[in-house]
Amino acid sequence: MTEAPIPSVRVKVPGTTANLGPGFDTLGMALDIYNFVELSETSQGVTVEVEGEGASSIPRNESNIVLKVVRQVYQQAGKNPTGLHLKLINEIPVARGLGSSAAALVGGAVAANELCGNFLSDQEILEIVTEFEGHPDNVAPALFGGVVVSAQVTTSKGKEVVSRKIPPPYGMRAIVAIPEFHLATKKARGALPKEVPHRDAVFNVSRTSMVIMAIIHNDWDLLGKVMEDRLHQPYRMSLIPGMADVFEAARKAGALAAVLSGAGPTLIAFSRENTGGIAQAMEDAFAAHGVKCITKELKPCPMGAKVI
């Protein structure tokens, strides 16, 4: 008698860059760098494997946060597997501001939902993962792809995550300079003030609105003018040596704009198809401050998490 195959699934999830300058905790864009999550139901017990980025530091037991989100999905689907095998294959650098945790969590949730017969909607997955992650700016583009505008709102039914996807500008390139040091999101958030001047809030509202308009209309000139921020980047500058100089070097080398990717420490410059010497300029500027980094040229990813 032939044994039934063990249910298993593999999910590919893009990395993300959050904020896009002024859109703090609101804007995010998927990038073509990926994490993979493999999930199998087993006869008993729980095992966790990790390969690639962060392999030496990611827990391989019940404290693993991806395993926790997997269990949450099973619980909401009303299922209780006898055992699970979780494998994380990470290409996205950990704690560098490229959405590694959001990608892993989204991958785990999508994989678990697939094994549950797609019991949950995309919206329910978005809500679950945002609860774990704390905010949707990385989660939504990892799940849906493209550029996503998100907000956490309160309705008569309670809190809800609202998100809308827009296509990224055609021909955009994202040059990332990834420093060799980690920067925990908690530390980066701890650098922010509890209150900001009214004029700075207005500054960011206007720039965020214009960034969205520039992306919708593929308006490169406008995009280069409005990726400015006063709510988070100035306060995090002391955590990343040479940040201002790297921004300046990227722009002098031809970048439209350069911003902090998420909470950092990765810095990201945006350009049209011809990137010229932007990556080298960013690397040299970091080196002048004693910071080693690696650079990558990435593209926006129009597709989000996908079962493969």
C-alpha positions as CSV (number, residue, x, y, z in Angstrom):
1,M,0.0,0.0,0.0
2,T,1.4,3.4,-1.0
3,E,1.7,6.0,1.8
4,A,0.0,9.3,1.2
5,P,2.4,12.1,0.4
6,I,3.4,14.5,3.2
7,P,1.6,17.9,2.7
8,S,4.3,20.5,2.0
9,V,4.6,23.9,0.4
10,R,7.3,26.4,-0.6
11,V,6.7,30.1,-0.7
12,K,8.9,32.9,-2.3
13,V,8.6,36.3,-0.7
14,P,10.3,39.6,-1.8
15,G,12.3,41.9,0.5
16,T,11.0,45.4,1.0
17,T,12.0,49.0,1.6
18,A,9.8,51.0,3.9
19,N,9.0,54.7,4.2
20,L,10.4,55.8,0.8
21,G,11.7,58.9,2.5
22,P,8.7,60.8,4.0
23,G,6.1,58.0,4.2
24,F,7.0,56.9,7.7
25,D,5.2,53.7,8.6
26,T,3.0,54.2,5.6
27,L,4.8,53.5,2.3
28,G,6.6,50.4,1.3
29,M,7.9,48.8,-1.9
30,A,8.8,45.2,-2.8
31,L,12.3,44.5,-4.1
32,D,13.7,41.6,-6.1
33,I,15.6,40.0,-3.3
34,Y,13.9,37.0,-1.7
35,N,13.4,34.8,1.3
36,F,12.0,31.3,0.9
37,V,9.8,29.5,3.4
38,E,9.2,25.7,3.2
39,L,6.5,24.2,5.5
40,S,5.6,20.5,5.8
41,E,3.1,18.7,8.1
42,T,4.7,15.7,9.8
43,S,3.6,12.8,12.0
44,Q,4.8,14.4,15.2
45,G,7.1,17.1,16.8
46,V,8.4,20.4,15.5
47,T,11.7,21.0,13.6
48,V,13.1,24.2,12.3
49,E,15.9,24.6,9.8
50,V,17.6,27.9,8.8
51,E,19.9,28.5,5.8
52,G,21.5,31.7,4.6
53,E,21.3,35.1,6.2
54,G,20.9,35.1,10.0
55,A,21.3,31.3,10.2
56,S,23.5,31.5,13.3
57,S,21.1,33.7,15.3
58,I,17.6,32.6,14.4
59,P,15.9,30.3,16.9
60,R,15.2,26.7,15.9
61,N,12.6,26.0,18.5
62,E,9.1,27.1,19.6
63,S,10.4,30.7,20.1
64,N,10.9,31.1,16.4
65,I,8.5,33.9,15.4
66,V,7.7,32.4,12.0
67,L,6.6,29.2,13.7
68,K,4.4,31.3,15.9
69,V,2.7,32.9,13.0
70,V,2.3,29.5,11.4
71,R,0.5,28.3,14.5
72,Q,-1.7,31.4,14.5
73,V,-2.9,30.7,11.0
74,Y,-3.6,27.0,11.8
75,Q,-5.5,28.1,14.9
76,Q,-7.7,30.6,13.0
77,A,-8.3,28.0,10.3
78,G,-9.5,25.6,13.1
79,K,-6.8,23.0,12.4
80,N,-4.2,21.4,14.6
81,P,-1.3,19.6,12.8
82,T,0.3,16.6,14.6
83,G,3.7,17.9,13.6
84,L,5.5,20.6,11.5
85,H,8.8,21.0,9.7
86,L,9.7,24.6,9.0
87,K,12.7,25.6,6.8
88,L,13.8,29.2,6.2
89,I,16.1,30.0,3.3
90,N,17.1,33.6,3.7
91,E,18.7,35.8,1.0
92,I,17.5,39.1,2.7
93,P,20.1,40.5,5.2
94,V,18.8,40.4,8.7
95,A,18.2,43.6,10.7
96,R,19.4,45.8,7.9
97,G,16.2,47.6,6.9
98,L,15.2,45.4,3.9
99,G,12.2,43.7,5.5
100,S,13.7,40.3,6.4
101,S,11.4,39.7,9.3
102,A,8.3,40.7,7.4
103,A,9.2,38.5,4.5
104,A,9.7,35.5,6.8
105,L,6.5,36.1,8.6
106,V,4.5,36.6,5.4
107,G,6.1,33.4,4.0
108,G,5.2,31.4,7.0
109,A,1.6,32.7,7.0
110,V,1.0,32.1,3.3
111,A,2.6,28.6,3.5
112,A,0.4,27.6,6.5
113,N,-2.7,29.0,4.8
114,E,-1.9,27.0,1.7
115,L,-1.7,23.8,3.8
116,C,-5.0,24.8,5.4
117,G,-6.7,24.9,2.0
118,N,-6.5,28.7,1.7
119,F,-9.0,29.1,4.5
120,L,-8.0,32.7,5.2
121,S,-8.2,35.7,2.9
122,D,-5.2,37.9,2.0
123,Q,-6.7,40.5,4.2
124,E,-6.8,38.1,7.2
125,I,-3.2,37.2,6.5
126,L,-2.3,40.9,6.4
127,E,-3.9,41.5,9.7
128,I,-2.2,38.5,11.4
129,V,1.3,39.3,10.2
130,T,0.9,43.1,11.0
131,E,-0.1,42.1,14.5
132,F,3.2,40.2,14.8
133,E,5.3,42.8,13.0
134,G,3.8,45.9,14.6
135,H,3.1,47.9,11.5
136,P,2.2,47.1,7.9
137,D,4.7,49.2,5.9
138,N,6.9,46.1,5.1
139,V,4.2,43.5,5.5
140,A,1.9,44.8,2.8
141,P,4.4,45.0,-0.1
142,A,5.9,41.6,0.9
143,L,2.4,40.1,0.6
144,F,1.1,42.0,-2.4
145,G,4.2,43.3,-4.3
146,G,4.7,46.7,-5.9
147,V,4.3,49.9,-4.0
148,V,1.8,49.7,-1.2
149,V,0.2,52.5,0.8
150,S,-1.0,51.3,4.2
151,A,-2.8,52.6,7.3
152,Q,-4.1,51.1,10.5
153,V,-7.7,52.5,11.0
154,T,-10.4,52.0,13.5
155,T,-13.9,51.0,12.3
156,S,-17.1,50.0,14.1
157,K,-15.7,46.4,14.0
158,G,-12.4,47.4,15.6
159,K,-8.9,48.0,14.2
160,E,-8.3,47.2,10.6
161,V,-5.3,47.5,8.2
162,V,-6.2,49.3,5.0
163,S,-3.8,49.0,2.1
164,R,-3.7,49.9,-1.6
165,K,-1.2,48.8,-4.2
166,I,0.2,50.9,-7.0
167,P,2.6,49.9,-9.7
168,P,6.2,51.0,-9.2
169,P,7.7,53.5,-11.7
170,Y,8.7,51.9,-14.9
171,G,12.5,51.5,-15.2
172,M,13.3,52.3,-11.6
173,R,16.4,50.9,-10.1
174,A,17.2,50.8,-6.3
175,I,20.9,50.8,-5.4
176,V,21.3,49.6,-1.8
177,A,24.3,50.1,0.4
178,I,24.2,47.6,3.2
179,P,26.6,48.3,6.1
180,E,28.2,45.4,7.8
181,F,26.6,46.2,11.2
182,H,23.1,45.4,12.4
183,L,20.6,48.0,13.6
184,A,17.6,46.7,15.5
185,T,14.3,48.3,14.7
186,K,13.7,48.8,18.4
187,K,16.9,50.8,18.7
188,A,16.1,52.9,15.6
189,R,12.6,53.6,16.9
190,G,14.1,54.5,20.3
191,A,15.9,57.4,18.6
192,L,12.7,59.1,17.6
193,P,11.2,61.9,19.6
194,K,7.7,61.5,21.2
195,E,6.6,64.8,19.6
196,V,7.6,66.7,16.4
197,P,7.0,70.3,15.4
198,H,3.8,71.0,13.5
199,R,5.8,72.3,10.5
200,D,7.7,69.0,10.2
201,A,4.4,67.0,10.3
202,V,3.0,69.3,7.5
203,F,6.3,68.9,5.6
204,N,6.1,65.1,5.6
205,V,2.4,65.0,4.7
206,S,3.0,67.1,1.6
207,R,6.0,65.1,0.5
208,T,4.3,61.8,1.1
209,S,1.4,62.9,-1.0
210,M,3.7,64.0,-3.8
211,V,5.8,60.8,-3.7
212,I,2.5,58.8,-4.3
213,M,1.6,61.2,-7.1
214,A,5.0,60.9,-8.7
215,I,4.9,57.1,-8.6
216,I,1.4,56.9,-10.1
217,H,2.3,59.3,-12.9
218,N,5.8,58.0,-13.4
219,D,7.0,61.5,-12.9
220,W,10.8,61.2,-12.3
221,D,11.4,64.9,-11.9
222,L,8.8,65.2,-9.2
223,L,10.0,62.0,-7.4
224,G,13.5,63.5,-7.2
225,K,12.3,66.6,-5.6
226,V,10.0,65.2,-2.9
227,M,11.8,62.2,-1.2
228,E,12.6,64.4,1.8
229,D,11.9,63.6,5.4
230,R,11.9,65.4,8.8
231,L,10.2,62.8,11.0
232,H,12.7,60.0,11.3
233,Q,15.9,60.3,9.2
234,P,17.4,63.3,11.0
235,Y,17.0,61.5,14.4
236,R,18.5,58.3,13.1
237,M,21.5,59.9,11.4
238,S,23.7,59.5,14.5
239,L,23.2,55.7,14.4
240,I,24.6,55.4,10.9
241,P,28.1,57.0,10.4
242,G,28.4,58.9,7.2
243,M,24.7,58.8,6.3
244,A,24.5,62.4,5.1
245,D,27.7,62.0,3.0
246,V,26.4,58.8,1.4
247,F,23.2,60.6,0.4
248,E,25.1,63.4,-1.1
249,A,27.5,61.1,-2.9
250,A,24.7,59.1,-4.4
251,R,22.9,62.3,-5.7
252,K,26.2,63.6,-7.2
253,A,26.7,60.3,-9.0
254,G,23.2,60.7,-10.6
255,A,20.7,59.3,-8.2
256,L,17.3,61.0,-8.2
257,A,17.1,60.6,-4.4
258,A,18.7,58.7,-1.5
259,V,16.9,57.7,1.7
260,L,17.1,55.4,4.7
261,S,15.7,52.0,3.9
262,G,13.2,51.2,6.6
263,A,14.8,51.6,10.0
264,G,18.3,51.2,8.5
265,P,21.2,50.9,8.5
266,T,20.8,50.2,4.7
267,L,20.7,53.3,2.6
268,I,18.9,53.2,-0.7
269,A,19.3,55.4,-3.8
270,F,16.7,55.5,-6.6
271,S,17.7,55.9,-10.2
272,R,16.4,55.4,-13.7
273,E,17.8,52.5,-15.7
274,N,21.2,54.0,-16.1
275,T,22.7,53.7,-12.6
276,G,26.2,54.8,-13.5
277,G,28.7,54.9,-10.6
278,I,26.1,55.3,-7.8
279,A,26.9,52.1,-6.0
280,Q,30.7,52.9,-6.0
281,A,30.0,56.4,-4.8
282,M,27.9,55.2,-1.9
283,E,30.5,52.5,-1.0
284,D,33.3,55.1,-1.1
285,A,31.4,57.6,1.1
286,F,30.7,54.9,3.7
287,A,34.4,53.9,3.6
288,A,35.5,57.5,4.4
289,H,33.7,57.1,7.7
290,G,35.2,53.7,8.4
291,V,32.1,51.7,7.5
292,K,32.3,48.6,5.3
293,C,29.3,47.9,3.1
294,I,28.2,45.8,0.2
295,T,26.1,47.2,-2.6
296,K,23.4,45.7,-4.7
297,E,21.4,47.0,-7.6
298,L,17.8,45.9,-7.2
299,K,14.5,46.4,-9.1
300,P,11.0,46.9,-7.7
301,C,9.2,43.6,-7.6
302,P,5.6,43.7,-8.9
303,M,4.7,40.4,-7.4
304,G,4.3,39.6,-3.7
305,A,4.4,36.3,-1.8
306,K,4.0,33.4,-4.2
307,V,3.6,29.6,-3.7
308,I,6.1,27.9,-6.0
